């Protein structure tokens, strides 16, 4: 089970984010992702937890999906961006 950081926790630990990106998904997309995550858990006999990793690295597990689909969470996930996350890219 994942424990999501609240915005208050983020502010306390990291400061004020530049932006918050909300991740949402359709019920069909959630169901497909949930099936894959449960399959990982089942195939590993609960030794591994299935999760979704994205370049910005945030985790969505079955518990997050269930809470989102039940209406307990307003979004599937949030990504907070901070000033130190902004990088400069120079094309050569």
N, C-alpha and C positions, 0 to 999 in steps of 0.2 A: 504494500500500500504506500502510495506516495504522500508526502506532506507538502502541500503547496505553500509557498511564502506569500503572506499577505502584502499589500502595498505598504503598510506600516512597517513590516519587517524589512522590506527592501529599503525604505527610507532610513531606518535606523542603522542598518548594516552597510549600505552602499551610498547613501545620499540621494539626491533628487535625480531621477532619470530624465534624459532628454525627450524620450518618447516611450510609450507603451504600445506594443503591437499585439492585438488580440487575435488569437487563432480560433477560428470556428470551422465547423465541418457539417455536412449534411448527415442525417440519420443513416443513410445508406453507406456513406464513407466511414462513419464511426463503426458501423456493424462489420464492415469488411476488415478494418484495422483491428478491431477487437478480436475477431476470429483468428487472425494471424498471430496476435500477441498471446492468446490462450493456447494456440498450437505450439508455440515455442515452450511455454511452461509445461504443457502436457508431454511433449516429446522429451524434455529434459527431466521428467519426473519431478518437477518443481524445484530442480537444482538451479535453474536459471530463470530470470525474469525477462520477458520480452519487452522491449521499449523501442520507441522511434527516436532516432538520432538525426538531427539536421545540422548543417554547418554551424549554426549559431549555438548548438547544443542545448536543447531542452528536452525534457522527458515526458512522455505521455504513456501512462500505463492503463490497464483495464479499469482500475478504480477511478481514474480521472474520467474515462469515457463514460462509465456508469453514472458518476455524479453529474456530468455534463448532460447526458440524455435524460436524467431524472429532473433536470431543471435546478439542481442544487448549485451548480457553477454556471455563471453567465457566459463563460467562454471555455474552450477546450484547454487553452493555455494562454499565458501572457509572456511576452518577451520584453524585457526592459533594456533600453539602450542608455548608455552613460557617455559623458564627454570623452573619456579615455577609450571608448569603443570606436570612435570615429577616426579612421585612418586616411592617409593621403595616398593616392595611387598615381604614379607617374608613368605614363606609357613611353616606352623607349622605341 
